[in-house]
Amino acid sequence: MISDNKRILIVVTEGPTDEEFYKRVINYTKAKNKCKKFNFNEIKYMCADGIGNLHRKMLAKFKIEICNNSEYSKYEKIVCFCYDKDVFKKTNTNPPINRDKMKKDFYDCGASKIIEIVADDMIEDFFLIDIQGIIKLLKLGKKYKIPQKESLDLLKQMYKDGNKIYSKGTKAEGLVDALNMDIILSKICCQLSLLCMELGYCCNNKIC
């Protein structure tokens, strides 16, 4: 159901590869649902370049570019935070941001609604769902033996084996384009359902 109100979606990501990934997710969703229009008049992306910047830095950017922009004065402003959960699960460490305070500050600034897409544990786990796509990207060959590692460590090792470097928080050229979104989204559909609902789709976890 498309809303009659003007709406803008602001997708806030940790890093540039995350931003690329969620752009592909949104484009894939549109194509999969054969829909010409989302439940938004506009979608903007903001990259924090590190989870520590997700709060203050992005709040300032949101205020300047969206809330203080007369173009969006009558828009519903829906903010979608996309980040990894791993740093909040570690013991004996202080969380990099106070998520409750962050959401309160965004609401106080002018956000109409806030949703969160939280990768459990990290977005690299999403990428590795299509491990064959990564093997092909890195030209590791059909006989490549997958290292006995997990998550970020596994992806870093695969890149090393392909004579490349994967550095979290920086742009990984070609990675997102190499991924099979049919395979990935079929496994993480439930984690993306809030975003899909805001886009205007209610798939009941059956389309992807």
ChimeraX commands (.cxc) that place a marker at each C-alpha (Angstrom):
marker #1 position 0.00,0.00,0.00 radius 0.5
marker #1 position 1.56,3.29,-1.08 radius 0.5
marker #1 position 1.23,6.17,1.37 radius 0.5
marker #1 position -0.37,9.45,0.26 radius 0.5
marker #1 position 2.11,11.38,2.41 radius 0.5
marker #1 position 5.50,12.40,1.10 radius 0.5
marker #1 position 8.14,10.18,2.64 radius 0.5
marker #1 position 11.92,9.99,2.56 radius 0.5
marker #1 position 13.96,6.98,3.62 radius 0.5
marker #1 position 17.43,7.65,5.01 radius 0.5
marker #1 position 19.59,4.51,5.03 radius 0.5
marker #1 position 22.52,4.91,7.43 radius 0.5
marker #1 position 25.29,2.33,7.08 radius 0.5
marker #1 position 28.56,1.60,8.89 radius 0.5
marker #1 position 30.78,1.56,5.80 radius 0.5
marker #1 position 30.87,1.94,2.00 radius 0.5
marker #1 position 30.61,-1.79,1.23 radius 0.5
marker #1 position 27.60,-1.99,3.54 radius 0.5
marker #1 position 26.05,0.91,1.63 radius 0.5
marker #1 position 26.61,-0.87,-1.68 radius 0.5
marker #1 position 25.06,-4.03,-0.28 radius 0.5
marker #1 position 21.89,-2.35,0.98 radius 0.5
marker #1 position 21.49,-0.46,-2.28 radius 0.5
marker #1 position 21.54,-3.83,-4.04 radius 0.5
marker #1 position 19.07,-5.22,-1.50 radius 0.5
marker #1 position 16.64,-2.40,-2.19 radius 0.5
marker #1 position 17.01,-2.63,-5.97 radius 0.5
marker #1 position 16.63,-6.40,-5.81 radius 0.5
marker #1 position 13.48,-6.04,-3.70 radius 0.5
marker #1 position 11.97,-3.67,-6.23 radius 0.5
marker #1 position 12.74,-5.99,-9.14 radius 0.5
marker #1 position 11.60,-9.12,-7.29 radius 0.5
marker #1 position 8.25,-7.54,-6.46 radius 0.5
marker #1 position 7.85,-6.15,-9.99 radius 0.5
marker #1 position 7.01,-2.78,-8.54 radius 0.5
marker #1 position 7.68,0.53,-10.29 radius 0.5
marker #1 position 7.41,2.64,-7.17 radius 0.5
marker #1 position 8.45,2.29,-3.55 radius 0.5
marker #1 position 6.50,3.63,-0.59 radius 0.5
marker #1 position 8.92,6.58,-0.62 radius 0.5
marker #1 position 9.32,9.70,-2.71 radius 0.5
marker #1 position 13.07,9.59,-2.19 radius 0.5
marker #1 position 15.78,7.36,-0.72 radius 0.5
marker #1 position 19.06,8.78,0.56 radius 0.5
marker #1 position 22.14,6.95,1.81 radius 0.5
marker #1 position 24.50,8.13,4.53 radius 0.5
marker #1 position 27.77,6.31,5.26 radius 0.5
marker #1 position 29.19,6.67,8.77 radius 0.5
marker #1 position 32.66,5.28,7.94 radius 0.5
marker #1 position 32.73,3.37,11.22 radius 0.5
marker #1 position 30.15,2.47,13.85 radius 0.5
marker #1 position 31.60,5.06,16.22 radius 0.5
marker #1 position 30.34,7.75,13.81 radius 0.5
marker #1 position 26.85,6.29,13.55 radius 0.5
marker #1 position 25.47,8.57,16.24 radius 0.5
marker #1 position 26.95,12.08,16.42 radius 0.5
marker #1 position 28.38,12.39,12.92 radius 0.5
marker #1 position 25.28,11.00,11.21 radius 0.5
marker #1 position 22.98,13.02,13.46 radius 0.5
marker #1 position 24.69,16.22,12.34 radius 0.5
marker #1 position 24.46,15.14,8.70 radius 0.5
marker #1 position 20.79,14.20,9.12 radius 0.5
marker #1 position 20.05,17.57,10.70 radius 0.5
marker #1 position 21.83,19.59,8.01 radius 0.5
marker #1 position 20.83,17.65,4.90 radius 0.5
marker #1 position 17.33,16.54,5.84 radius 0.5
marker #1 position 15.78,18.29,8.83 radius 0.5
marker #1 position 17.03,21.79,8.00 radius 0.5
marker #1 position 16.31,21.35,4.31 radius 0.5
marker #1 position 13.05,23.11,3.39 radius 0.5
marker #1 position 12.56,20.60,0.57 radius 0.5
marker #1 position 11.80,17.92,3.17 radius 0.5
marker #1 position 9.95,20.06,5.71 radius 0.5
marker #1 position 6.63,18.24,5.17 radius 0.5
marker #1 position 8.10,14.79,4.55 radius 0.5
marker #1 position 7.83,11.81,6.87 radius 0.5
marker #1 position 11.45,11.01,7.66 radius 0.5
marker #1 position 12.11,7.30,8.16 radius 0.5
marker #1 position 15.64,6.43,9.29 radius 0.5
marker #1 position 17.00,2.93,8.76 radius 0.5
marker #1 position 20.17,2.11,10.71 radius 0.5
marker #1 position 22.18,-0.78,9.24 radius 0.5
marker #1 position 25.00,-2.04,11.44 radius 0.5
marker #1 position 26.73,-5.11,12.87 radius 0.5
marker #1 position 25.81,-6.62,16.20 radius 0.5
marker #1 position 29.17,-8.19,17.02 radius 0.5
marker #1 position 30.65,-5.21,18.87 radius 0.5
marker #1 position 27.65,-5.09,21.19 radius 0.5
marker #1 position 27.96,-8.77,22.10 radius 0.5
marker #1 position 31.56,-8.66,23.28 radius 0.5
marker #1 position 32.10,-8.71,27.03 radius 0.5
marker #1 position 34.43,-6.43,28.98 radius 0.5
marker #1 position 34.19,-3.68,26.39 radius 0.5
marker #1 position 32.27,-0.44,26.28 radius 0.5
marker #1 position 29.77,-0.27,23.41 radius 0.5
marker #1 position 30.94,2.14,20.71 radius 0.5
marker #1 position 27.59,3.95,20.79 radius 0.5
marker #1 position 24.55,4.22,23.05 radius 0.5
marker #1 position 21.85,2.98,20.69 radius 0.5
marker #1 position 18.92,4.14,22.82 radius 0.5
marker #1 position 20.38,7.64,23.10 radius 0.5
marker #1 position 21.15,7.65,19.37 radius 0.5
marker #1 position 17.55,6.86,18.46 radius 0.5
marker #1 position 16.20,9.43,20.93 radius 0.5
marker #1 position 18.44,12.12,19.43 radius 0.5
marker #1 position 17.30,11.29,15.91 radius 0.5
marker #1 position 13.66,11.45,16.98 radius 0.5
marker #1 position 14.28,14.76,18.75 radius 0.5
marker #1 position 15.94,16.09,15.59 radius 0.5
marker #1 position 12.97,15.24,13.39 radius 0.5
marker #1 position 12.86,11.54,12.53 radius 0.5
marker #1 position 9.30,10.27,12.14 radius 0.5
marker #1 position 10.23,6.61,12.53 radius 0.5
marker #1 position 13.38,4.57,13.08 radius 0.5
marker #1 position 14.01,0.97,12.05 radius 0.5
marker #1 position 17.15,-1.11,12.44 radius 0.5
marker #1 position 18.68,-3.82,10.25 radius 0.5
marker #1 position 21.21,-5.52,12.50 radius 0.5
marker #1 position 23.56,-8.13,11.02 radius 0.5
marker #1 position 24.13,-10.92,13.50 radius 0.5
marker #1 position 27.11,-11.06,13.95 radius 0.5
marker #1 position 28.45,-8.95,11.05 radius 0.5
marker #1 position 27.64,-8.15,7.46 radius 0.5
marker #1 position 30.50,-10.35,6.25 radius 0.5
marker #1 position 28.35,-13.31,7.32 radius 0.5
marker #1 position 25.76,-12.14,4.79 radius 0.5
marker #1 position 28.39,-12.02,2.04 radius 0.5
marker #1 position 29.71,-15.49,2.86 radius 0.5
marker #1 position 26.31,-17.05,2.29 radius 0.5
marker #1 position 27.33,-16.91,-1.37 radius 0.5
marker #1 position 30.83,-18.22,-0.78 radius 0.5
marker #1 position 31.02,-19.59,-4.32 radius 0.5
marker #1 position 30.44,-16.11,-5.70 radius 0.5
marker #1 position 33.39,-14.86,-3.64 radius 0.5
marker #1 position 35.58,-17.76,-4.83 radius 0.5
marker #1 position 34.75,-16.83,-8.42 radius 0.5
marker #1 position 35.41,-13.12,-7.79 radius 0.5
marker #1 position 38.83,-13.85,-6.31 radius 0.5
marker #1 position 39.62,-16.43,-9.03 radius 0.5
marker #1 position 40.49,-19.03,-6.42 radius 0.5
marker #1 position 39.51,-21.95,-8.65 radius 0.5
marker #1 position 37.05,-24.81,-8.36 radius 0.5
marker #1 position 39.44,-26.91,-6.24 radius 0.5
marker #1 position 39.96,-24.16,-3.66 radius 0.5
marker #1 position 39.84,-25.53,-0.12 radius 0.5
marker #1 position 37.82,-23.22,2.09 radius 0.5
marker #1 position 39.84,-22.31,5.23 radius 0.5
marker #1 position 38.61,-23.48,8.61 radius 0.5
marker #1 position 37.77,-19.96,9.71 radius 0.5
marker #1 position 34.57,-18.00,10.16 radius 0.5
marker #1 position 33.03,-14.65,9.38 radius 0.5
marker #1 position 35.44,-11.73,8.92 radius 0.5
marker #1 position 38.52,-13.93,9.46 radius 0.5
marker #1 position 37.39,-16.28,6.69 radius 0.5
marker #1 position 36.74,-13.46,4.24 radius 0.5
marker #1 position 40.12,-11.89,5.00 radius 0.5
marker #1 position 41.88,-15.21,4.46 radius 0.5
marker #1 position 40.08,-15.79,1.16 radius 0.5
marker #1 position 41.12,-12.35,-0.04 radius 0.5
marker #1 position 44.69,-13.06,1.04 radius 0.5
marker #1 position 44.62,-16.35,-0.86 radius 0.5
marker #1 position 43.46,-14.37,-3.89 radius 0.5
marker #1 position 46.39,-11.94,-3.47 radius 0.5
marker #1 position 44.07,-9.16,-2.36 radius 0.5
marker #1 position 43.25,-7.44,0.90 radius 0.5
marker #1 position 39.86,-7.19,2.56 radius 0.5
marker #1 position 39.75,-4.42,5.13 radius 0.5
marker #1 position 36.54,-3.92,7.07 radius 0.5
marker #1 position 35.24,-0.40,6.82 radius 0.5
marker #1 position 36.73,0.27,3.39 radius 0.5
marker #1 position 35.21,-0.30,-0.02 radius 0.5
marker #1 position 35.74,-3.80,-1.41 radius 0.5
marker #1 position 35.64,-3.26,-5.17 radius 0.5
marker #1 position 33.48,-5.75,-7.03 radius 0.5
marker #1 position 32.43,-7.76,-3.98 radius 0.5
marker #1 position 28.77,-6.75,-3.74 radius 0.5
marker #1 position 28.25,-6.98,-7.51 radius 0.5
marker #1 position 29.65,-10.53,-7.46 radius 0.5
marker #1 position 27.13,-11.79,-4.92 radius 0.5
marker #1 position 24.05,-13.81,-5.84 radius 0.5
marker #1 position 21.26,-11.92,-4.12 radius 0.5
marker #1 position 18.75,-14.74,-4.65 radius 0.5
marker #1 position 20.90,-17.01,-2.51 radius 0.5
marker #1 position 21.68,-14.43,0.16 radius 0.5
marker #1 position 18.25,-12.89,0.62 radius 0.5
marker #1 position 16.60,-16.31,0.83 radius 0.5
marker #1 position 18.64,-16.82,4.01 radius 0.5
marker #1 position 18.28,-13.39,5.62 radius 0.5
marker #1 position 14.74,-12.47,4.57 radius 0.5
marker #1 position 13.48,-12.29,8.17 radius 0.5
marker #1 position 16.26,-9.88,9.11 radius 0.5
marker #1 position 15.22,-7.52,6.30 radius 0.5
marker #1 position 11.47,-7.73,6.80 radius 0.5
marker #1 position 11.16,-4.35,8.57 radius 0.5
marker #1 position 12.85,-2.63,5.63 radius 0.5
marker #1 position 10.67,-4.45,3.10 radius 0.5
marker #1 position 7.52,-3.44,4.97 radius 0.5
marker #1 position 8.60,0.21,4.94 radius 0.5
marker #1 position 9.32,-0.05,1.22 radius 0.5
marker #1 position 5.71,-1.11,0.77 radius 0.5
marker #1 position 5.93,-4.89,0.59 radius 0.5
marker #1 position 4.54,-7.59,2.84 radius 0.5
marker #1 position 6.13,-10.74,1.50 radius 0.5
marker #1 position 5.51,-13.02,4.51 radius 0.5
marker #1 position 9.09,-14.23,4.01 radius 0.5
marker #1 position 8.08,-16.13,0.87 radius 0.5
marker #1 position 9.22,-14.01,-2.09 radius 0.5
marker #1 position 12.99,-14.06,-1.56 radius 0.5
marker link #1:1,2 radius 0.2
marker link #1:2,3 radius 0.2
marker link #1:3,4 radius 0.2
marker link #1:4,5 radius 0.2
marker link #1:5,6 radius 0.2
marker link #1:6,7 radius 0.2
marker link #1:7,8 radius 0.2
marker link #1:8,9 radius 0.2
marker link #1:9,10 radius 0.2
marker link #1:10,11 radius 0.2
marker link #1:11,12 radius 0.2
marker link #1:12,13 radius 0.2
marker link #1:13,14 radius 0.2
marker link #1:14,15 radius 0.2
marker link #1:15,16 radius 0.2
marker link #1:16,17 radius 0.2
marker link #1:17,18 radius 0.2
marker link #1:18,19 radius 0.2
marker link #1:19,20 radius 0.2
marker link #1:20,21 radius 0.2
marker link #1:21,22 radius 0.2
marker link #1:22,23 radius 0.2
marker link #1:23,24 radius 0.2
marker link #1:24,25 radius 0.2
marker link #1:25,26 radius 0.2
marker link #1:26,27 radius 0.2
marker link #1:27,28 radius 0.2
marker link #1:28,29 radius 0.2
marker link #1:29,30 radius 0.2
marker link #1:30,31 radius 0.2
marker link #1:31,32 radius 0.2
marker link #1:32,33 radius 0.2
marker link #1:33,34 radius 0.2
marker link #1:34,35 radius 0.2
marker link #1:35,36 radius 0.2
marker link #1:36,37 radius 0.2
marker link #1:37,38 radius 0.2
marker link #1:38,39 radius 0.2
marker link #1:39,40 radius 0.2
marker link #1:40,41 radius 0.2
marker link #1:41,42 radius 0.2
marker link #1:42,43 radius 0.2
marker link #1:43,44 radius 0.2
marker link #1:44,45 radius 0.2
marker link #1:45,46 radius 0.2
marker link #1:46,47 radius 0.2
marker link #1:47,48 radius 0.2
marker link #1:48,49 radius 0.2
marker link #1:49,50 radius 0.2
marker link #1:50,51 radius 0.2
marker link #1:51,52 radius 0.2
marker link #1:52,53 radius 0.2
marker link #1:53,54 radius 0.2
marker link #1:54,55 radius 0.2
marker link #1:55,56 radius 0.2
marker link #1:56,57 radius 0.2
marker link #1:57,58 radius 0.2
marker link #1:58,59 radius 0.2
marker link #1:59,60 radius 0.2
marker link #1:60,61 radius 0.2
marker link #1:61,62 radius 0.2
marker link #1:62,63 radius 0.2
marker link #1:63,64 radius 0.2
marker link #1:64,65 radius 0.2
marker link #1:65,66 radius 0.2
marker link #1:66,67 radius 0.2
marker link #1:67,68 radius 0.2
marker link #1:68,69 radius 0.2
marker link #1:69,70 radius 0.2
marker link #1:70,71 radius 0.2
marker link #1:71,72 radius 0.2
marker link #1:72,73 radius 0.2
marker link #1:73,74 radius 0.2
marker link #1:74,75 radius 0.2
marker link #1:75,76 radius 0.2
marker link #1:76,77 radius 0.2
marker link #1:77,78 radius 0.2
marker link #1:78,79 radius 0.2
marker link #1:79,80 radius 0.2
marker link #1:80,81 radius 0.2
marker link #1:81,82 radius 0.2
marker link #1:82,83 radius 0.2
marker link #1:83,84 radius 0.2
marker link #1:84,85 radius 0.2
marker link #1:85,86 radius 0.2
marker link #1:86,87 radius 0.2
marker link #1:87,88 radius 0.2
marker link #1:88,89 radius 0.2
marker link #1:89,90 radius 0.2
marker link #1:90,91 radius 0.2
marker link #1:91,92 radius 0.2
marker link #1:92,93 radius 0.2
marker link #1:93,94 radius 0.2
marker link #1:94,95 radius 0.2
marker link #1:95,96 radius 0.2
marker link #1:96,97 radius 0.2
marker link #1:97,98 radius 0.2
marker link #1:98,99 radius 0.2
marker link #1:99,100 radius 0.2
marker link #1:100,101 radius 0.2
marker link #1:101,102 radius 0.2
marker link #1:102,103 radius 0.2
marker link #1:103,104 radius 0.2
marker link #1:104,105 radius 0.2
marker link #1:105,106 radius 0.2
marker link #1:106,107 radius 0.2
marker link #1:107,108 radius 0.2
marker link #1:108,109 radius 0.2
marker link #1:109,110 radius 0.2
marker link #1:110,111 radius 0.2
marker link #1:111,112 radius 0.2
marker link #1:112,113 radius 0.2
marker link #1:113,114 radius 0.2
marker link #1:114,115 radius 0.2
marker link #1:115,116 radius 0.2
marker link #1:116,117 radius 0.2
marker link #1:117,118 radius 0.2
marker link #1:118,119 radius 0.2
marker link #1:119,120 radius 0.2
marker link #1:120,121 radius 0.2
marker link #1:121,122 radius 0.2
marker link #1:122,123 radius 0.2
marker link #1:123,124 radius 0.2
marker link #1:124,125 radius 0.2
marker link #1:125,126 radius 0.2
marker link #1:126,127 radius 0.2
marker link #1:127,128 radius 0.2
marker link #1:128,129 radius 0.2
marker link #1:129,130 radius 0.2
marker link #1:130,131 radius 0.2
marker link #1:131,132 radius 0.2
marker link #1:132,133 radius 0.2
marker link #1:133,134 radius 0.2
marker link #1:134,135 radius 0.2
marker link #1:135,136 radius 0.2
marker link #1:136,137 radius 0.2
marker link #1:137,138 radius 0.2
marker link #1:138,139 radius 0.2
marker link #1:139,140 radius 0.2
marker link #1:140,141 radius 0.2
marker link #1:141,142 radius 0.2
marker link #1:142,143 radius 0.2
marker link #1:143,144 radius 0.2
marker link #1:144,145 radius 0.2
marker link #1:145,146 radius 0.2
marker link #1:146,147 radius 0.2
marker link #1:147,148 radius 0.2
marker link #1:148,149 radius 0.2
marker link #1:149,150 radius 0.2
marker link #1:150,151 radius 0.2
marker link #1:151,152 radius 0.2
marker link #1:152,153 radius 0.2
marker link #1:153,154 radius 0.2
marker link #1:154,155 radius 0.2
marker link #1:155,156 radius 0.2
marker link #1:156,157 radius 0.2
marker link #1:157,158 radius 0.2
marker link #1:158,159 radius 0.2
marker link #1:159,160 radius 0.2
marker link #1:160,161 radius 0.2
marker link #1:161,162 radius 0.2
marker link #1:162,163 radius 0.2
marker link #1:163,164 radius 0.2
marker link #1:164,165 radius 0.2
marker link #1:165,166 radius 0.2
marker link #1:166,167 radius 0.2
marker link #1:167,168 radius 0.2
marker link #1:168,169 radius 0.2
marker link #1:169,170 radius 0.2
marker link #1:170,171 radius 0.2
marker link #1:171,172 radius 0.2
marker link #1:172,173 radius 0.2
marker link #1:173,174 radius 0.2
marker link #1:174,175 radius 0.2
marker link #1:175,176 radius 0.2
marker link #1:176,177 radius 0.2
marker link #1:177,178 radius 0.2
marker link #1:178,179 radius 0.2
marker link #1:179,180 radius 0.2
marker link #1:180,181 radius 0.2
marker link #1:181,182 radius 0.2
marker link #1:182,183 radius 0.2
marker link #1:183,184 radius 0.2
marker link #1:184,185 radius 0.2
marker link #1:185,186 radius 0.2
marker link #1:186,187 radius 0.2
marker link #1:187,188 radius 0.2
marker link #1:188,189 radius 0.2
marker link #1:189,190 radius 0.2
marker link #1:190,191 radius 0.2
marker link #1:191,192 radius 0.2
marker link #1:192,193 radius 0.2
marker link #1:193,194 radius 0.2
marker link #1:194,195 radius 0.2
marker link #1:195,196 radius 0.2
marker link #1:196,197 radius 0.2
marker link #1:197,198 radius 0.2
marker link #1:198,199 radius 0.2
marker link #1:199,200 radius 0.2
marker link #1:200,201 radius 0.2
marker link #1:201,202 radius 0.2
marker link #1:202,203 radius 0.2
marker link #1:203,204 radius 0.2
marker link #1:204,205 radius 0.2
marker link #1:205,206 radius 0.2
marker link #1:206,207 radius 0.2
marker link #1:207,208 radius 0.2
view
